[in-house]
Amino acid sequence: MTARITGRVQGVGFRWWVRRQAAQLGLTGWVMNDDDERGVELVAEGAPADLDVLERSLCRGPDGARVEAVHASRSLASGEFDEFGIMRG
């Protein structure tokens, strides 16, 4: 799954929250802030049911966040990730 989350999602611990959610679900991939400072991007791979849980969670976000939109899409997993990490954008 690739996703872009917009709203008040930078400066509120959103990336760390996503990393924790993904790790609890056994997902791999990465999350990072967008360059435009309005959003967060991520790539997550794992079981479809676990990706569904993550996608629903993204709509809420952590305390302090205000999610305006989640644009997610699914494609075949690349298998290139060993864990879920935070990348610098």
BAKE-774433 format. One record per residue: x, y, z of N, C-alpha, C, O in turn; residue in one letter; residue number from 0. Coordinates in nm, 4 decimals. Example, Ala and Ser with C-alpha at 12.3 -4.5 7.8 and 13.67 -1.06 7.14 Angstrom:
BEGIN
[[1.3190,-0.5690,0.7800],[1.2300,-0.4500,0.7800],[1.3200,-0.3300,0.7800],[1.4236,-0.3319,0.8465],'A',0],
[[1.2850,-0.2250,0.7080],[1.3670,-0.1060,0.7140],[1.2900,0.0030,0.7870],[1.3409,0.1138,0.8039],'S',1],
END
This chain:
BEGIN
[[0.0845,-0.1166,0.0000],[0.0000,0.0000,0.0000],[0.0895,0.1235,0.0000],[0.1884,0.1304,0.0730],'M',0],
[[0.0540,0.2183,-0.0810],[0.1151,0.3504,-0.0730],[0.0051,0.4459,-0.0275],[-0.1115,0.4298,-0.0634],'T',1],
[[0.0437,0.5450,0.0517],[-0.0563,0.6388,0.1012],[0.0049,0.7762,0.1209],[0.1236,0.7900,0.1502],'A',2],
[[-0.0786,0.8768,0.1042],[-0.0427,1.0159,0.1356],[-0.1506,1.0688,0.2282],[-0.2695,1.0645,0.1966],'R',3],
[[-0.1075,1.1184,0.3424],[-0.1987,1.1689,0.4432],[-0.1759,1.3184,0.4538],[-0.0624,1.3628,0.4708],'I',4],
[[-0.2828,1.3966,0.4440],[-0.2697,1.5417,0.4532],[-0.3496,1.5943,0.5716],[-0.4408,1.5293,0.6228],'T',5],
[[-0.3116,1.7142,0.6127],[-0.3741,1.7796,0.7271],[-0.2660,1.8257,0.8227],[-0.1538,1.8554,0.7815],'G',6],
[[-0.2997,1.8316,0.9485],[-0.2000,1.8662,1.0506],[-0.1346,1.7355,1.0951],[-0.1722,1.6766,1.1964],'R',7],
[[-0.0357,1.6919,1.0168],[0.0272,1.5626,1.0408],[0.1787,1.5725,1.0553],[0.2463,1.4707,1.0708],'V',8],
[[0.2319,1.6928,1.0505],[0.3739,1.7125,1.0757],[0.3893,1.7892,1.2058],[0.3121,1.8804,1.2356],'Q',9],
[[0.4907,1.7506,1.2829],[0.5152,1.8163,1.4101],[0.4272,1.7648,1.5233],[0.4202,1.8264,1.6297],'G',10],
[[0.3600,1.6519,1.5008],[0.2713,1.5956,1.6034],[0.3046,1.4486,1.6329],[0.2255,1.3792,1.6967],'V',11],
[[0.4204,1.4012,1.5870],[0.4615,1.2629,1.6111],[0.3942,1.1615,1.5209],[0.3894,1.0425,1.5523],'G',12],
[[0.3416,1.2094,1.4076],[0.2675,1.1209,1.3183],[0.3558,1.0086,1.2654],[0.3123,0.8934,1.2658],'F',13],
[[0.4767,1.0364,1.2202],[0.5628,0.9315,1.1635],[0.5949,0.8243,1.2674],[0.5918,0.7051,1.2368],'R',14],
[[0.6254,0.8663,1.3896],[0.6573,0.7703,1.4959],[0.5347,0.6863,1.5309],[0.5465,0.5672,1.5597],'W',15],
[[0.4182,0.7484,1.5282],[0.2938,0.6777,1.5550],[0.2682,0.5727,1.4457],[0.2315,0.4591,1.4759],'W',16],
[[0.2876,0.6111,1.3190],[0.2691,0.5163,1.2081],[0.3668,0.4001,1.2223],[0.3297,0.2843,1.2034],'V',17],
[[0.4903,0.4314,1.2554],[0.5910,0.3259,1.2704],[0.5479,0.2258,1.3773],[0.5597,0.1049,1.3572],'R',18],
[[0.4983,0.2746,1.4898],[0.4537,0.1880,1.5984],[0.3329,0.1032,1.5540],[0.3279,-0.0169,1.5806],'R',19],
[[0.2354,0.1671,1.4858],[0.1184,0.0942,1.4377],[0.1608,-0.0165,1.3408],[0.1148,-0.1302,1.3514],'Q',20],
[[0.2483,0.0176,1.2467],[0.2931,-0.0791,1.1460],[0.3683,-0.1948,1.2103],[0.3485,-0.3103,1.1726],'A',21],
[[0.4547,-0.1646,1.3073],[0.5311,-0.2695,1.3746],[0.4384,-0.3645,1.4498],[0.4600,-0.4857,1.4486],'A',22],
[[0.3363,-0.3111,1.5148],[0.2414,-0.3953,1.5880],[0.1652,-0.4877,1.4939],[0.1243,-0.5970,1.5333],'Q',23],
[[0.1461,-0.4443,1.3706],[0.0753,-0.5248,1.2713],[0.1676,-0.6161,1.1917],[0.1205,-0.6960,1.1107],'L',24],
[[0.2979,-0.6055,1.2135],[0.3938,-0.6884,1.1413],[0.4173,-0.6433,0.9983],[0.4574,-0.7231,0.9136],'G',25],
[[0.3925,-0.5153,0.9706],[0.4114,-0.4613,0.8358],[0.5551,-0.4140,0.8164],[0.6256,-0.3845,0.9128],'L',26],
[[0.5965,-0.4075,0.6922],[0.7265,-0.3525,0.6577],[0.7070,-0.2347,0.5641],[0.6004,-0.2198,0.5044],'T',27],
[[0.8095,-0.1505,0.5507],[0.8033,-0.0352,0.4616],[0.8659,0.0865,0.5248],[0.9634,0.0759,0.5992],'G',28],
[[0.8092,0.2039,0.4949],[0.8644,0.3286,0.5464],[0.7583,0.4378,0.5500],[0.6532,0.4274,0.4867],'W',29],
[[0.7890,0.5430,0.6262],[0.7043,0.6625,0.6347],[0.7967,0.7830,0.6349],[0.9072,0.7763,0.6888],'V',30],
[[0.7523,0.8946,0.5743],[0.8322,1.0172,0.5750],[0.7432,1.1386,0.5548],[0.6323,1.1273,0.5025],'M',31],
[[0.7921,1.2549,0.5965],[0.7219,1.3799,0.5725],[0.7338,1.4179,0.4257],[0.8363,1.3929,0.3623],'N',32],
[[0.6275,1.4789,0.3717],[0.6328,1.5359,0.2377],[0.7214,1.6594,0.2387],[0.7381,1.7239,0.3422],'D',33],
[[0.7772,1.6916,0.1251],[0.8582,1.8124,0.1126],[0.7763,1.9395,0.1294],[0.8293,2.0423,0.1714],'D',34],
[[0.6469,1.9334,0.0967],[0.5642,2.0545,0.1009],[0.5133,2.0874,0.2422],[0.4411,2.1852,0.2612],'D',35],
[[0.5513,2.0053,0.3406],[0.5173,2.0278,0.4815],[0.3678,2.0224,0.5096],[0.3229,2.0752,0.6113],'E',36],
[[0.2899,1.9601,0.4220],[0.1453,1.9464,0.4454],[0.1033,1.8014,0.4610],[-0.0127,1.7729,0.4907],'R',37],
[[0.1955,1.7112,0.4414],[0.1537,1.5722,0.4442],[0.2623,1.4752,0.4826],[0.3771,1.5123,0.5067],'G',38],
[[0.2230,1.3507,0.4876],[0.3105,1.2385,0.5182],[0.2855,1.1327,0.4120],[0.1714,1.1104,0.3714],'V',39],
[[0.3916,1.0679,0.3673],[0.3809,0.9597,0.2697],[0.4288,0.8308,0.3336],[0.5128,0.8320,0.4235],'E',40],
[[0.3741,0.7188,0.2860],[0.4220,0.5912,0.3366],[0.4058,0.4818,0.2332],[0.3244,0.4904,0.1413],'L',41],
[[0.4860,0.3792,0.2516],[0.4730,0.2537,0.1792],[0.4683,0.1463,0.2860],[0.5550,0.1407,0.3733],'V',42],
[[0.3671,0.0609,0.2794],[0.3532,-0.0476,0.3765],[0.3231,-0.1763,0.3024],[0.2447,-0.1780,0.2076],'A',43],
[[0.3867,-0.2848,0.3468],[0.3656,-0.4156,0.2864],[0.3332,-0.5152,0.3954],[0.3882,-0.5091,0.5054],'E',44],
[[0.2436,-0.6068,0.3641],[0.2053,-0.7108,0.4585],[0.0733,-0.7725,0.4190],[0.0271,-0.7567,0.3060],'G',45],
[[0.0132,-0.8425,0.5124],[-0.1143,-0.9095,0.4866],[-0.2236,-0.8062,0.4585],[-0.2291,-0.7025,0.5247],'A',46],
[[-0.3101,-0.8336,0.3614],[-0.4163,-0.7388,0.3268],[-0.5014,-0.6949,0.4469],[-0.5357,-0.5772,0.4581],'P',47],
[[-0.5351,-0.7868,0.5350],[-0.6165,-0.7505,0.6515],[-0.5422,-0.6527,0.7423],[-0.6035,-0.5620,0.7985],'A',48],
[[-0.4112,-0.6702,0.7571],[-0.3317,-0.5794,0.8398],[-0.3182,-0.4425,0.7734],[-0.3169,-0.3402,0.8418],'D',49],
[[-0.3083,-0.4404,0.6415],[-0.3051,-0.3130,0.5695],[-0.4383,-0.2399,0.5848],[-0.4413,-0.1172,0.5944],'L',50],
[[-0.5477,-0.3150,0.5870],[-0.6792,-0.2540,0.6097],[-0.6841,-0.1854,0.7458],[-0.7352,-0.0740,0.7578],'D',51],
[[-0.6313,-0.2516,0.8477],[-0.6287,-0.1943,0.9829],[-0.5464,-0.0670,0.9841],[-0.5894,0.0339,1.0400],'V',52],
[[-0.4280,-0.0704,0.9228],[-0.3434,0.0487,0.9184],[-0.4144,0.1616,0.8458],[-0.4134,0.2753,0.8929],'L',53],
[[-0.4759,0.1323,0.7319],[-0.5434,0.2369,0.6546],[-0.6549,0.3033,0.7367],[-0.6697,0.4255,0.7338],'E',54],
[[-0.7317,0.2243,0.8084],[-0.8362,0.2819,0.8947],[-0.7748,0.3681,1.0047],[-0.8281,0.4740,1.0380],'R',55],
[[-0.6631,0.3229,1.0610],[-0.5953,0.3985,1.1668],[-0.5422,0.5318,1.1161],[-0.5422,0.6308,1.1892],'S',56],
[[-0.4973,0.5346,0.9913],[-0.4426,0.6582,0.9342],[-0.5474,0.7692,0.9309],[-0.5136,0.8873,0.9387],'L',57],
[[-0.6724,0.7317,0.9196],[-0.7802,0.8316,0.9158],[-0.7963,0.9030,1.0489],[-0.8464,1.0154,1.0525],'C',58],
[[-0.7555,0.8411,1.1570],[-0.7610,0.9016,1.2908],[-0.6315,0.9737,1.3244],[-0.6319,1.0915,1.3601],'R',59],
[[-0.5205,0.9014,1.3124],[-0.3910,0.9563,1.3500],[-0.3748,0.9626,1.5003],[-0.4658,0.9261,1.5747],'G',60],
[[-0.2588,1.0089,1.5456],[-0.2324,1.0195,1.6890],[-0.2980,1.1441,1.7487],[-0.3481,1.2303,1.6763],'P',61],
[[-0.2968,1.1519,1.8812],[-0.3440,1.2728,1.9484],[-0.2655,1.3921,1.8960],[-0.1441,1.3831,1.8777],'D',62],
[[-0.3316,1.5011,1.8724],[-0.2663,1.6219,1.8229],[-0.2704,1.6366,1.6721],[-0.2500,1.7460,1.6195],'G',63],
[[-0.2968,1.5266,1.6021],[-0.3061,1.5326,1.4554],[-0.4484,1.5684,1.4147],[-0.5443,1.5440,1.4878],'A',64],
[[-0.4591,1.6268,1.2963],[-0.5903,1.6513,1.2349],[-0.5803,1.6045,1.0898],[-0.5320,1.6770,1.0028],'R',65],
[[-0.6261,1.4841,1.0659],[-0.6177,1.4245,0.9330],[-0.7305,1.4799,0.8468],[-0.8481,1.4684,0.8812],'V',66],
[[-0.6930,1.5400,0.7343],[-0.7921,1.5923,0.6402],[-0.8267,1.4895,0.5322],[-0.9426,1.4769,0.4927],'E',67],
[[-0.7255,1.4162,0.4847],[-0.7491,1.3179,0.3783],[-0.6431,1.2087,0.3811],[-0.5277,1.2327,0.4169],'A',68],
[[-0.6842,1.0893,0.3431],[-0.5936,0.9761,0.3241],[-0.6175,0.9241,0.1829],[-0.7271,0.8787,0.1501],'V',69],
[[-0.5154,0.9313,0.1012],[-0.5218,0.8793,-0.0359],[-0.4327,0.7555,-0.0400],[-0.3102,0.7662,-0.0354],'H',70],
[[-0.4949,0.6386,-0.0485],[-0.4203,0.5131,-0.0451],[-0.4498,0.4309,-0.1686],[-0.5591,0.4364,-0.2249],'A',71],
[[-0.3501,0.3549,-0.2094],[-0.3680,0.2615,-0.3206],[-0.2890,0.1352,-0.2904],[-0.1951,0.1359,-0.2108],'S',72],
[[-0.3287,0.0284,-0.3546],[-0.2656,-0.1023,-0.3318],[-0.2039,-0.1535,-0.4612],[-0.2560,-0.1329,-0.5708],'R',73],
[[-0.0915,-0.2207,-0.4439],[-0.0266,-0.2891,-0.5557],[0.0458,-0.4106,-0.4979],[0.0460,-0.4307,-0.3765],'S',74],
[[0.1060,-0.4898,-0.5825],[0.1802,-0.6060,-0.5350],[0.2986,-0.5618,-0.4502],[0.3642,-0.4622,-0.4809],'L',75],
[[0.3253,-0.6355,-0.3445],[0.4378,-0.6057,-0.2566],[0.5695,-0.6327,-0.3284],[0.5818,-0.7279,-0.4055],'A',76],
[[0.6670,-0.5475,-0.3014],[0.7990,-0.5651,-0.3619],[0.8841,-0.6651,-0.2839],[0.9726,-0.7290,-0.3408],'S',77],
[[0.8579,-0.6787,-0.1551],[0.9366,-0.7680,-0.0713],[1.0742,-0.7148,-0.0371],[1.1574,-0.7884,0.0159],'G',78],
[[1.0999,-0.5877,-0.0665],[1.2338,-0.5325,-0.0455],[1.2603,-0.4816,0.0956],[1.3738,-0.4456,0.1268],'E',79],
[[1.1587,-0.4776,0.1819],[1.1753,-0.4210,0.3149],[1.1837,-0.5300,0.4216],[1.1101,-0.6285,0.4174],'F',80],
[[1.2750,-0.5105,0.5175],[1.2898,-0.6043,0.6289],[1.2148,-0.5588,0.7533],[1.1810,-0.6399,0.8395],'D',81],
[[1.1888,-0.4281,0.7621],[1.1234,-0.3702,0.8783],[1.0482,-0.2449,0.8356],[1.0459,-0.2113,0.7172],'E',82],
[[0.9875,-0.1763,0.9296],[0.9190,-0.0515,0.8994],[1.0001,0.0615,0.9603],[1.0211,0.0648,1.0815],'F',83],
[[1.0462,0.1550,0.8761],[1.1320,0.2619,0.9236],[1.0803,0.4013,0.8894],[0.9845,0.4192,0.8141],'G',84],
[[1.1480,0.4977,0.9480],[1.1176,0.6382,0.9215],[1.2285,0.6921,0.8324],[1.3467,0.6828,0.8655],'I',85],
[[1.1883,0.7489,0.7182],[1.2856,0.8060,0.6253],[1.2817,0.9581,0.6369],[1.1802,1.0161,0.6754],'M',86],
[[1.3895,1.0191,0.6045],[1.3964,1.1660,0.6021],[1.3507,1.2147,0.4660],[1.3967,1.1663,0.3626],'R',87],
[[1.2592,1.3115,0.4672],[1.2068,1.3636,0.3423],[1.2759,1.4878,0.2964],[1.2414,1.5426,0.1917],'G',88],
END
